[in-house]
Amino acid sequence: MSHIPICLPLHYNVSFVLSVLKRPFYFCTRIKVTEMKKEINPETTTRAYAYKMWMQAPMPMVTFFKTVDVTKLVKTSKKKGLKLNMLMCWCIGKAASGIKEFYILPVGDRLVQYDTIAVNTIVANRIGEINSCDIPFSENLIQFNDDYIRLTKQVRENCENYDLTESMVIGTSALVNYEIDGAVGMYSGIFNNPFLIWGKIKKRFFRKYLTISFQFHHTQMDGAHAAKFLSRLQEIIEFIR
């Protein structure tokens, strides 16, 4: 159960209220919002055929590669003093949020539907090890940044994973100090979530590029959905403000 805190004088009109709802909030009155996941019958979804074909496959994961122009993202990071990895995670969440297949996931032998998505990042903790941290996706970049800073700091200090089990989580791994061409075969039979991994940014003339590996479970989506996601990711990076 999460809470959206709202603080408003009673005499404000509707247009003002709507404008305020687009901004970060401070605690006063709380509205409870239930975030849920539920098992669904594959036969009632557009993934029925894919479920039959891929759910029991020995290797149901598919990997796409795409080189993304991140010049604009790097400039935005420097100009606004925002962490580049945070911006990348937000763009991933934004691109995924508009594709309905990202809200379902094969879990065990079941198909589960989610109301919300989150983006996972790996955090180097204070004792030199790593932990996992799920950041709830928000359309509001300021809110997402606040959550990212707060939660990664918490994980870094506590040395404990932060998991959002009620959200469909997109995994990420940023190996920014190393030049890699991609990664495949990241499948344990347990973790079916979509996953992105990238390495060091490469410079080419006056542009900066990032080669991304995107792995997904074929039960969750088809190649066309994955390609659409990667295309949307590039578009969002280009138009981020």
Buried (B, 14 or more C-beta within 10 A) or exposed (E): EEEEEBEEEEEEEEEEEEEBEEEEBEEEEEEEEEBEBEEBEBEEBEBEEBBEEBBEEEEBBBBBEBEBBBBBBBEBBEEEEBBBBBBBBBBBBBBBBEBEBBBBBBBEEEBBBBBBBBBBBBBEBEEEEEBBBBBBBBEBBEBBBEBBBEBBEBBBEEBEEBEBEBBBBBBBBBEEEEEEEBBEEBBEEEEBBBBBBBBBBEEEEEEBBBBBBBBBBBBBBBEEBBBBBBEBBBEBBBEBE
